[in-house]
Each structure stands twice: as C-alpha cells, then as structure tokens.
Amino acid sequence: MALFKVTHTGSATTTTEYFQSFVDKLLSSCGETAAPLTKLPPMNVLALRPPIAEIPPVADSRLVCTKIFEDLSGAEPHWRALEGGLGTPYQRYDFLSVWQRHAGSAAGVTPCIVVGFNAAGCPLFVWPFGRRRLGPWRVIEFLGGKHANFNMALWRCGIASHIKAADLSAVLASLAGYADLVWLCNQPLTWDSTTNPFALLAHQGAANFGFSGALNEDFEVLLRARTNSATRKKMRKKERTLAELGTVVFEQAECPQRIRHVLDTFSKQKSARMRTNGISSAFAELSVRRFIEAAATECPLGGAPPIELYTLSVDGMVVAIMGGLVGGGRFCAMFNSIAIGHYALQSPGEQLVLRLVRRCCERGLATFDLGIGEARYKSLFCVDAEPLFDSFLPLTAKGRLLGFALRVGAAAKRAVKQRRLLWALVGRLRRWHVRLSEKT
C-alpha cells in the first residue's frame, strides 16, 4: 500500500511508485514496513523495569478538549501536575524551560505545547512540542533537540493504557494549522511498565537503542553480578595506577564557580575527541553552553538544578566528566567526556561510572542509563537495550513529501548502524577525512 497518494499525471506517478518500492525494500531490510497512519495494530511490549510510584488517576479519563500553548509558562501548571505520572526526566518542565530559553530559541524553535483535558478541566496529557522552519516546511518536534536522549509525552496515570489511536490522530489533525509534519525521534517503546501511546501511530525503529540497567541497593552485589573476578582485578589495577599519578577525587560539582570550571574542561575534552573522530559536537554552540550552565546552576522553586554534574580528578586535574538528570528513580546520563593522553590509558571514564553507580545505589535509585547509541563502556552496567522508535506524521500534502524523505534517510541510517562492518567503515572514513583535512 502506498505511503501517500500523488495526483500528478504522466511520469510523476511512475517516479512515485519507483521511490515507494525503494523505501518498502529498504524498510523491509531493517525489519520495518511502510504502513499508513491508521493501520498499525496496537503494540504490546513487555516493560524492562518495575513501575515507579505514580500520581493518583482521575475518575474521568475521557478526552474532551485540547489546548495549544505557545509559551511554556502558560502550560506550566498543567505540566507540573503530570510530572509524577508517566514520562521521562528529559520532559520535566524545569529542564525543558531552560533548554528553550537558551538553545531552543537560538535554533528558531517556538513552543507548541499540547494539553488534553477531561470534562472537569483536569489535564490528562502534555505533549511538549516545539515548531520550527526546515527550509520551506514547518516541522513540529519534541522540545530538547539532541540534548534529550528519550522523547515522550507526559501522561496521567491510567490514560496511557486506555487512549486510542483515533484520539491521538484527532489531536494531531488539529495541529495542521501549525505545521506540515510532526517528526518525533527516539521515543521509548515502553516506560515504567507502560507501552508508549504514540506506538499506536505509524512508526519505524530508530537508528539507536537506549542502554540501561537495574541497580541494587548493595553496590558490591551489583558489581559481582555484572563482572567476573578477572575483570574486577583489572579494574583494581587501573584504579591503583591512576592513584599513582596523584590523589584521585570523585565529587559532584555544586557551586557555580566549580561548575563553570568543569564545563570549560568538558568543552575542551569533548571538542578534542569529536574532532579526532570526525564528528561535529552537539555542545559546540554558545547557546548550548549557556543552557547546560543554567541547567546545572539554577535552582527552580527552591529545588535542585535539573542537571547533576560529576567529575573524577587527579591532583585537581579533571580527567573525566559526566552530567545527567534524575527522575522517577532513574539516573539518565546526558553527556560525558574524558581527558586524552596518558590518563586515558587507565580508563578514567569507566572509573567515574563505577563511583557514580555506587552513588546511585546508595541513593536508592532503581535504574541507571547511559543514553542512546552503542559503546563498549556501557556494557558494564547497562545490559538492557531499550527499543526506540521514530514517527513521521504528515499534516499536509507538503508534509508527506518531507516525511517520506526523512523516513527513507532514517531507515538507511538504521540499516548502517545495525550492521557492524558498515558502521565501522563509517568511523574509519570519518577519521580518514580528519587526517586528510589536517594535511591540507
């Protein structure tokens, strides 16, 4: 079945059929199908985690009306009312309001927050969307951009498991005056024992998985379960060798002056590693630096800053950094960096993770995640690969064209990333390009 219909005459129909056949074959190679919006059956996915304590459900879960807010402050009361329900730490108001103030506005993003209500005016869900221009198209996406590893709406308890695809489609149709395409990436298939309602809509597997692992209140028990004696022996040897270079200190950066120093170091370490690998850094923009600093130093409503910043230092020199969010009993690592040179030989990033996981266990957290994308260091504690999906939902005829192109590109990216030889080749080509650029 065609992904969308084209009313052009002559050769245009043949071209459309050719590209439709191409995308069908490409998606099929990735285990996907180009199904239309309303034809996908409901997903039934087992959760990877025990449920976290929820906010009380409401007696009336029927969706009566929706309201679209073009500023975050207008949606704030409804948003905060649902933060104890189903949702990820990346969609907390305090985090996204700082992101929008600095990074989002600088990127031309305008809030487009969708809130659904029952007959009593009680909020049932919040969709934290933003809209921006992409060439001639108007696109709606989740707020947070590349700085949110997981993207998901906020749902009141009980709503997510009862809402229908027809309800979701009707709400999306009301956004046609705001955008041509709703483009939603890196959505978790399940969260806190509940299937993501947006999985009822047309989607395809994302290029990456999210990686996480369950914690134990006793860190030593967890470490023995995740490693063998030989691995622990190597860890202790690296820890001793690093200590021979100077006094090793693990700490959380909390005062503004210290946080600014750590972020300066992070910027240098991250840029150096990204440059070596031939990859552009998502943290290079000045607006992003301001966002990270504000999210790590500002205390909304008298609480703690959204971002927690941890370091491992040797004689005062920061050799590893990790920043993340905490919510719903889960630590979500957002960014990290390590020093290059002789310190890197002792795996300072791994040593930082060991100490941070111990801290999370002591705090009574249930889950530790290291975000999306495969990496060798993640396999120590993050043994669960959490499936993610992308949605390309056209609202206008113009949006169908863009959605089609983006879907093909995303499927190709997923096909490459999930084939180790091809992905390794991409890495070698990037590094080769860097060396060639340095010579010219």
N, C-alpha and C positions, 0 to 999 in steps of 0.2 A: 504494500500500500504506500502511496506517495506521502512523503513527509509534508508537502504542501502543494497546492494546485496553482498552476500558472496559466493564464488565459491568453498568452501571446499566441499568434498563429505562425505557420511556417516552421523554420528551423529552430525557433526558440523552444518548441515543445520537445524536439529531439534532443537538444542540449540539456534540457532539464531532466529528461529521462536518463540520459547518459550519466549525469552527475548523481542522480538518485541511485542508480545502480552502483556507482563507485562508492558512495557513502554506505550503502547497505552492505557491500562486501567488506569495507574497512571496519565498520562496526561489528560485523559478524566475526571477523578475525579476532576481535577483542572480547567476544562473548556478549555483544550487545545487539539490539535491534532498533531500527528507526521507527518506533511506534508513535502514533499520534497522541495528542494530549489526553484524550478521554478514554483510551482503550487499554491502558496498562492495568493489570489486576492489582489489588492491594498487596503490599509487601507484608510478609510475616517473618520477622527476623528475631532471632534469639539475642537477648542482651548479653553483654560481656561483664557487667557489673551488677552487684546488688543495688536495689533502689536507695536513694538518699531521702531523708525526711522532706515531706512536701508541705506546701501551704494547703489549707482546707479547700475542698472543692465547693462549688456553688450548687444550689438546688436546681437552678435553671441553667442548663448548658446549651440552650438553643441560641444560635447566632441570629440576632435581629437586625443589627446595623453595624456599619464600619465607619470610621472617621480617619481621614488622612491629615497628618500634622506635618507642616513644612518647617517646623523648628522643633528641636529636641525638648526645650523647656515646656512646651505645651503638652507633650506626651509624657513628661516625667512622672506625674502621679500614677498614671496607669502602668507605666513601665516598672516603677519600683514595686508596685503592688504584686507584680507577677515574678519578681526575681527569686522568690522562694519556690517557684514551680519548676517546670521543665525548661531547661535552657543551659547553654554553656557559659563559662566565665567570660568568654570573649564578647558576649552580648549584654554584659552588665552596663547599666546607664553610666556609671562613673568612668568606665574605660572608654566607651564609645563617644561620650560627650567631649572628653579631652582629645580623642583622635579627630573628631570632626572639627573642633576649634582650631587645630593646628594642621594636621595632614590632610584631612578631608576637604576643608575649604580651599587650601592651597592647590588641590588637584581638581578643583571645579565641581566638587560634589555638593549637592543640595539635599538636605534630609527629606525623606518621603516616608514617614512612619505610619504604618497601617495598624490601627487598633480596632479589634472587634468587640462588640458589646452584646450582652443579653438584654432582655426586656427591662430589667431593673437598672440598667446602666452600669453593670459590673463588667470590667474588662475580662475577656476570655483569652485573647492573644494579642501579642505585639510583634509586628514584623519590622525589624529595624533596618529599613531600606534607605538607600540614597540614590539620587539620579544624577547623571552627568551626560555630557556630549561625547560621542565617539564618532568623529567625522560627521557625516550628515544624520547619524542616528541618535536617538535619545534612549539611554540604557538605564535600567534600574538594577542595582546590585545590593548585596548586604553592605552595611557600613563596616569599616575596619580594614578594607582593602587587603593587601598582602600581609598585614600585621595581625590578622585573625586566622589562626590555624584551622578552627572549626567555625562554620557558619550555620546558624539555626535561629528560628523564631523562638519567642518566649510563649509558653502555653500554660494556662491554668490547669491544675490537676484534673484529670478526667477528660478534658477537652480533646487532647491529642489522640486519644484512643477511640473517640467517637465521631470526630468531624469527618465529613465525606469529601470525596474528590470533587463532587459537584459544588459544594460550598466553597472550596478553595478556588475552583475555576471561576466562580461568580465574582469572588473578591478580586481576583487577578484581572478579570474583564473590566472592572471599574477603574483600573489604572491606565486604560488605553489613552486617556487624555494627557497622561504624564510621560509616557514612554512608548517606544516601539517594541522593546524587548526586555523581558525580565531574565537576567543572566545570574544564576545562583551557583556558586562553586564551593567545593569542599564541604558538602553537607554530610554530617554523620548519619548513617543509616539507622542507628539506634543510639539512644542516650538515656541513661538511668532506667533501664529495663523497658523502655517505650520506643516503638518504631516512630521515626520522624514522619509526621503527617505529609510533608512535601514529597515523600517517596511514593505517594499515591498518584502524583503527576508524572508526566513523561520525563525521563531522566536517563543518564548513562553513567557508567562507572567513572570516577575521577581518575586522573593520572596517578595519584598517590594514595597511600593508606595513611591512617593515623596510627601511631605506635604508643602503647600504654601498657601498664602492668599494675596488678593489685599489690597493695602494701600489707605489711604485717606490723602489729604494734611492737614486736620484738625484731629489731633490725638484724640481729645476728642470725635469727631463724630464717629470715628472708634471704640473707646473703648466702647461707649454706644451701638453701633451696635453689638458688639461681647459679651457683658456681660449684666447681669441684675443688679438691684440695690443691691441685696443681695451679689452677687459676688464682686461688687466694694467695698462694705462695708468691706468684709473680706480682700480684698487687702489693703485697707487703714489701717486696724487694724494690719496686718503683717508689713506694712511699718512703723507704729508708734513703734511697738515692737522692730523691728530691730534698729530703731533710738535710742531707749532707751539704747541699748548696746554700742553706740558710734556714732561718726559722720559718716554718710553714704555718700560715694562719688562714682558717676558714671563717668567714664572717658575712653577715648581712649588712650591706651599706644602707645607712638610715639617715644620717644628717645630710642636708642639701649640698654642702661643700664636698663631702666624700662622694656623694652620688655623681656630681659633675665630674670629678676626677676619674671615677670609674667609667663613666660614659665617654670621656675623652679617650681613655685607653681602649675601650671597646671599639670605638670608631676606627682607631689606628689598626688594631688587630684584625678586625673584620675586613677592612679595605684591603689589607695586605693579603689575606687569604683568598678573598674573592678575586683579586687581581691575578694571583697565581693560578687560580682555576679558570680564569677567563669568563667569570660570571659577574654581572652587574649587581651591586648591593642594594637591597631594598631599604637600607638605612642611610644611604648617602645624602639624601635631601636634607636641607636645613630644617624644613618644616617637620620632617620625621624626627630629627634630633630634638626639636622643641617639644614634640608630642611625647617622646619617651621620657624626657626630663620632667615634664609636667606630671605625667602619669606615675612617676617614681617619687615625686616630692610633695605633690598636693594632697591634702587630706580632706576629702569631701565629707560634709556633715559630721565632722569631728572624728571620722574613722581613719583607717589606714589607707595609704596610697594604693591604687589598683595594681601597680607593678611592684613586685618584690625583686630586689637586686642582690645577688650573692657573688662573692669573689673568693679566690684562692690566691694567696700572696706568698712570696718567698723573700724574706728580708724587706718587706714593704713594697716589693715589685709585684703588681698584679699579673699573674700568669694564666688565669682562667676566669671567665665571667659567665654567669647565666642569669637571665631575667625571666620572670614568669608571673602568672596570675593564680590566685587560689579562690575556689568557689565550689560549693556542693561536695566538699570532702575530697577535692581533686587539686593537685598541683599541675598546671599547664605551662610547660616551658615554652617561652616565646622567642628567645634569641640567646645565642651563646657565642663565645669566641675564646681562642687560646693564643698564647704568645708563640711566636715562631722561634727557631733556633734551638739551642741545646736543652732548654726547658721542655720543648715539645717531645723529646725522646722519652720523658718519664710520664707521658700521658696525663698532663695536668687537668684536662677536661674530664677524664674518667675519674680522677681523684676528687674533683669538685662534685661530680654526680654522686659518688659514694657518700660523701659527707652530707650532701643535700637530701638524698633519700633517707639517710639516718634521721635528719632533722624532721622530715615529713612524717616518718614513722612515730617519732616522739610527739608530734603534734596531733596524732590520731587521724591523719588523712587516710583515705581509703584507696586512692589511685594516684599514680604518678605517670604523666605522659610527656613525651619529648617531641610532640608535634607531628607534622606530616613529612613524608619522604623517608626513604631508607638510608640508614647509615650504620656502620658497624658498631659504633659505641652505644647505639640504642638497644642492642640485643641483650645487654646485661640485665636490665630491669624491666624493659618494655617488650614483653614477649607476645603481646596481643596485637595483631594487625587489625585495626578497626576500619571497615569499609566505608568509603566516602562516595558521594555521587554529585554530579553536576546537572543542572536544569537549564534548558534554553527555551524559554516560553514566549513565543511571539504574541504581541498585542495588536500589531498592524501588519499589513501586507509587506511594508518595508522592513519590518522586524523579522519576517520569515526569512528574507534573504540573508540578513546578518546572522540570525540564529543558525541557519544551515551552514554557513561558512565557519562559524565558531565551533559548531558541533563536529565538523569534519576535522578541524585543526586539533581539537581536544582529543578526539579518538586517535588521531595519528600520534599525538604526544604520549598518550597512554600506551599505545602499542609499542613505542620505542622504549619507554621507561620500564615496562614489564618484561622486556627481553634483555637480559643482562649483557649480551655481547654488543647489541646495538647501543645500549646506554653507555657502556664502557667506551665505545668508539666515539660517542658524542663528547665524553670527557677528554679523551685524547686529542680530538680536533680542537676543542677549546684551548687546551694548554699549548698545542702547537701554534694556534693563532696568536697567543700571548707572546711566545718566544719570537715569532716572526715579527710582531709589532715592535718588540724591543730592539730588534736588529735594524729596523728601517728608521 
